[in-house]
């Protein structure tokens, strides 16, 4: 994604926009209804989601090499699970290390 900072001080607010794509595979063991001598074959399901996000946050710089980042995003994506466009909001916090 793209991020635009608005300050060069200790507190650096930003806005961001970008694209997302994720894939996953779910594997389950199915219980058979017939008399079973062996386990049933696993049921495998693959999912993928593509979409976009917008958000903002800020970095609080401890030093030139470390910062605390607070980040919030609104995600909009097409879900294979529901077949519709879904949305959700995420909030994260983390440490930024610059090398």
Secondary structure, DSSP 8 states (H G I E B T S, - for coil): -EEEE--SSSEEEEEEEEEEEEEEEEEEE---SS--SS---EEEEEEEEEEEEEEEEEEEESSSSEEEEEEEEEEEEEETTTSSEEEEEEEEEEEEE--
